[in-house]
Each structure stands twice: as C-alpha cells, then as structure tokens.
Amino acid sequence: MKAIIVEDEIPAREELAYLIETYSGIEITDCFEDGLDVLKFLQEHETDAIFLDINIPSLDGMLLAGSISKFAHKPYIIFTTAYKEHAVQAFELEAFDYILKPYEEKRIAAMLKRLEAAYKREHSLLGEEGAVPRNGGLHRKERVNLRKGEKIIVADANDIFYCAAQEKITLVYTQQETFEMPMAISEFQSLLPEDLFFRCHRSYLVNLTKIREIVPWFNQTYLLRLNGMDAEIPVSRRNVKQFKALMHF
C-alpha cells in the first residue's frame, strides 16, 4: 500500500511519517507542502492513501479533497488537522478518518490498522484487475462513515441494525452505539447496500439480515424485532407487499 503526506509543517510531517512507518507497512512515496502540487502529481500518478492537512498553501485540503473525489481512482483520504470545525465537511467528502493535532500515538496506530484492513479487504473483493473504482459502486457501500461527535467512525454497513428519521437528522443504531447523521434518511439510505437494507416505513430503514421476528400488527401490517435489540420496527401498509416478497412469505 502506497501513500503520500500533504503537510507544510516539517515537524508535523516528520512525526506523521515516523508513526506511519512504525505502525504499518504503508510506503510513503512522496511528501508535499502545496495543494496544487498534489493535484498535478495525482493527474499523472496513483496513490492508495493521502494524509492531508487542511491548512496548506495554494489549494486548501478541503478543496483538494473535493477535486480528488471526482477522480476515477479515489485514494483513501485521512485528514490531519488542528481544526475541529471541518469534521462534518470531511464526512460529506467520504474521508476515511479525521485526525486532530497534536497526534495521539494510539489513535494513529488504530487508524492505520483499520486503513490497511480496508485496503486488503477491497483488493480481495476486486481481485487483481481492480475493476471497480474505490469509494464507488458496491465496495463503497460495504463500509460507511458514521459521525460520533468530532470523530468519523468507519464501520461495516452490516454492523448497522436499523435507522430512524428524526427531524433533519438520521439516527443510526448498531448493537453497541447510536450515531447522529446530519442528513435525511433517504440520503443515508443511498450510502448503504441496496440488497441489505429496506425502507420499511417512512421513518425507518432496517437491515434485513438482523430481523429475528415478524409480528402481525393492525391493518395487516407488521412489527419487526431484531437480534439483540429491544426496538420494534414498524412495516407500513404501503410497504407490506414488497417486504413480504423480500422475506419470501
């Protein structure tokens, strides 16, 4: 796995390179201080990951990431910054992680472990040809960025049990945690595998593989009980026919 570092402060750049070399097998192929130089480099070369500071000359990290998101080959982007306020925008750009300075060694080590695992998983899914673009198609939807305060947690989509709409946000429930996503439930649904999640109700999205019981309710509708969860998820009358077809009953 190959990566570049984009950081205009030499001490921060050297510390990050040391941590990457210490805690991973990732090869740092180049370092840059200027955003435009990175853009020119990426037009002629491919890399697997970019460790990207936000406050850099010529083209700041957010604008650079926005340009990279339009590439056919999309490297994993790990923001490294002293600024907390860009975390939501980083999520919208599908960043792999958002690391705050000063660096915490354990935090960096954990992120690198996840990054290498994601890279290996992707290449085992795509094969040697790499026919599916990174962060696009099915592979993009097998992992999803979830927001927890100022952090971005990269999770397997199948770890999500269900989602519930609440005004302008979507509550995402895993078995251990609840995440608040700043988007409509329909928008969040578009980030998930179509064959795994079903919009069973205007306000609910359910992981079909987590259903334990289908309980008859009023007006020929149903309540869904999930493995290891206390919640009961309604299936609206308008979605019953499609739900029954999906569940084969």
C-alpha positions in Angstrom: 0.0 0.0 0.0 1.4 3.4 -1.0 0.6 6.8 0.4 1.6 10.5 0.3 1.7 13.1 3.0 0.5 16.6 2.4 1.7 18.8 5.3 3.5 22.2 5.2 4.9 22.0 8.7 8.1 20.0 8.8 7.9 18.7 12.4 4.3 17.5 11.9 5.2 15.9 8.6 8.2 14.1 10.1 6.2 12.9 13.1 3.4 11.5 11.0 5.9 9.7 8.7 7.6 8.2 11.7 4.2 6.9 13.1 3.1 5.5 9.7 6.4 3.7 9.3 6.3 2.4 12.9 2.7 1.1 13.0 2.1 0.0 9.4 3.6 -1.4 6.3 2.4 1.6 4.3 5.1 3.0 2.0 5.3 6.8 1.9 6.3 7.6 -1.7 6.3 11.4 -1.5 5.5 14.4 0.7 4.1 17.7 -0.4 3.6 21.2 1.1 1.4 22.8 -1.6 -2.1 21.7 -2.7 -1.6 22.5 -6.4 1.5 20.4 -6.5 -0.5 17.4 -5.1 -3.2 17.9 -7.7 -0.6 17.9 -10.5 1.0 14.8 -9.1 -2.3 12.9 -8.9 -3.1 13.7 -12.5 -0.1 11.6 -13.5 0.3 9.2 -10.6 -1.9 7.0 -8.5 -1.7 6.5 -4.8 -3.7 4.4 -2.3 -4.0 7.0 0.5 -3.4 10.6 1.2 -2.7 12.0 4.7 -4.0 15.5 4.1 -3.6 18.7 6.2 -6.3 21.3 5.7 -4.3 24.5 6.1 -1.9 24.2 3.2 -0.8 26.8 0.5 -2.4 27.4 -2.9 -5.3 25.0 -2.6 -6.5 24.1 0.9 -7.1 20.5 1.9 -10.9 20.6 1.7 -10.9 22.0 -1.8 -8.2 19.5 -2.8 -10.2 16.6 -1.4 -13.3 17.8 -3.3 -11.3 17.7 -6.5 -9.9 14.2 -5.7 -13.5 12.9 -5.0 -14.2 13.4 -8.8 -11.3 11.1 -9.8 -12.0 7.7 -11.2 -9.3 6.3 -8.8 -10.1 7.7 -5.4 -7.5 7.2 -2.7 -8.4 7.0 0.9 -8.3 10.4 2.5 -7.2 10.9 6.1 -7.4 14.5 7.2 -4.7 15.6 9.7 -5.6 19.0 11.1 -5.7 21.2 14.2 -9.2 22.4 13.3 -12.2 20.6 14.7 -14.8 22.5 12.8 -14.3 20.8 9.4 -15.3 17.3 10.6 -18.8 17.4 9.0 -17.5 18.6 5.7 -14.9 15.8 5.8 -17.7 13.3 6.4 -19.5 14.6 3.3 -16.4 14.1 1.3 -16.3 10.4 2.5 -13.0 10.8 4.3 -11.6 7.7 5.8 -10.7 9.4 9.1 -10.3 12.9 10.6 -7.2 13.1 12.9 -6.7 16.1 15.2 -3.3 17.5 16.1 -1.3 17.1 18.3 -1.2 13.5 17.2 -2.1 10.7 19.7 0.1 7.7 19.0 -2.6 5.2 19.9 -5.2 6.9 17.8 -2.8 6.9 14.8 -1.9 3.3 15.3 -5.6 2.2 15.4 -6.4 4.2 12.3 -3.5 2.7 10.4 -4.7 -0.8 11.3 -8.2 -0.1 10.0 -6.8 1.5 6.9 -4.6 -1.4 6.0 -7.5 -3.8 6.7 -9.9 -1.8 4.5 -7.3 -1.8 1.7 -6.8 -5.6 1.9 -10.5 -6.2 2.0 -11.0 -4.0 -1.0 -8.4 -5.8 -3.1 -9.6 -9.2 -2.1 -13.1 -8.1 -3.3 -11.9 -6.5 -6.5 -9.2 -9.0 -7.4 -6.1 -8.1 -9.2 -7.8 -6.2 -12.0 -9.3 -3.6 -9.6 -12.3 -3.1 -12.0 -14.5 -1.2 -9.5 -13.4 2.4 -8.6 -12.5 3.0 -4.9 -15.3 4.6 -3.0 -17.7 3.8 -5.8 -20.3 1.1 -6.6 -20.7 -1.9 -4.3 -17.4 -1.6 -2.4 -18.1 2.0 -1.4 -21.4 0.8 0.2 -19.8 -2.0 2.1 -18.3 0.5 4.5 -19.8 3.7 5.7 -18.6 6.7 7.6 -20.5 7.4 10.8 -20.3 10.6 12.8 -19.6 10.4 16.6 -19.1 13.9 18.0 -16.0 15.2 16.2 -14.8 11.8 15.1 -15.6 9.9 11.9 -16.0 6.2 12.5 -15.6 3.9 9.5 -17.9 0.9 10.0 -19.1 -2.1 8.0 -22.5 -1.4 6.7 -23.7 -4.8 8.1 -23.0 -3.5 11.6 -26.0 -1.2 11.3 -29.2 -2.8 12.6 -31.7 0.0 11.7 -32.0 3.7 11.1 -34.7 6.2 12.3 -35.6 9.6 10.9 -35.7 12.4 13.5 -36.5 15.8 12.0 -33.4 16.8 9.9 -31.1 14.0 11.2 -31.0 10.2 10.9 -30.3 8.1 14.0 -28.2 5.1 13.1 -28.3 2.1 15.5 -25.6 -0.5 15.8 -25.7 -3.1 18.6 -23.3 -1.0 20.8 -23.8 2.6 19.8 -26.1 5.2 18.3 -24.9 7.7 15.7 -26.5 11.0 14.6 -26.1 11.7 10.9 -26.8 15.2 9.7 -28.9 14.1 6.7 -32.3 12.8 5.7 -32.9 9.1 6.0 -33.3 8.8 2.2 -29.9 10.3 1.7 -28.3 8.0 4.2 -30.0 5.0 2.5 -28.2 5.9 -0.7 -24.9 5.2 1.0 -25.9 1.6 2.0 -26.1 -1.7 0.1 -29.5 -1.9 -1.7 -29.8 -5.6 -1.1 -29.2 -5.4 2.6 -31.4 -2.5 3.8 -35.1 -2.0 3.2 -37.1 1.2 3.8 -39.9 -0.5 5.7 -41.6 2.8 6.8 -41.3 6.4 6.0 -39.3 6.9 9.2 -37.4 3.6 9.4 -34.7 1.7 7.5 -34.0 -1.9 8.5 -31.1 -4.3 8.0 -33.0 -7.4 6.6 -30.3 -9.8 8.0 -30.9 -8.6 11.6 -34.6 -9.5 11.7 -35.4 -12.1 14.4 -39.3 -12.0 14.5 -42.0 -10.7 12.2 -45.0 -9.9 14.4 -48.5 -9.3 12.8 -49.9 -5.8 13.8 -53.0 -3.9 12.9 -54.4 -3.4 9.3 -52.3 -6.3 8.0 -49.0 -4.6 8.9 -46.1 -6.0 10.9 -43.7 -5.1 13.7 -40.1 -6.3 13.3 -37.9 -7.4 16.2 -34.2 -7.5 15.7 -31.5 -9.8 17.1 -30.1 -8.4 20.4 -32.2 -5.2 20.2 -35.3 -4.1 22.2 -36.7 -1.9 19.4 -39.8 -2.8 17.4 -39.7 -1.5 13.9 -43.0 -1.0 12.0 -43.6 -2.0 8.4 -46.1 0.5 6.9 -49.1 -0.8 4.9 -47.8 0.6 1.7 -44.5 -1.4 2.1 -46.0 -4.7 3.2 -46.2 -6.3 -0.3 -42.6 -5.6 -1.1 -41.5 -6.6 2.3 -43.2 -10.0 2.1 -41.6 -10.6 -1.3 -38.2 -9.8 0.0 -38.7 -12.1 3.0 -40.4 -14.8 1.0 -43.6 -15.3 3.0 
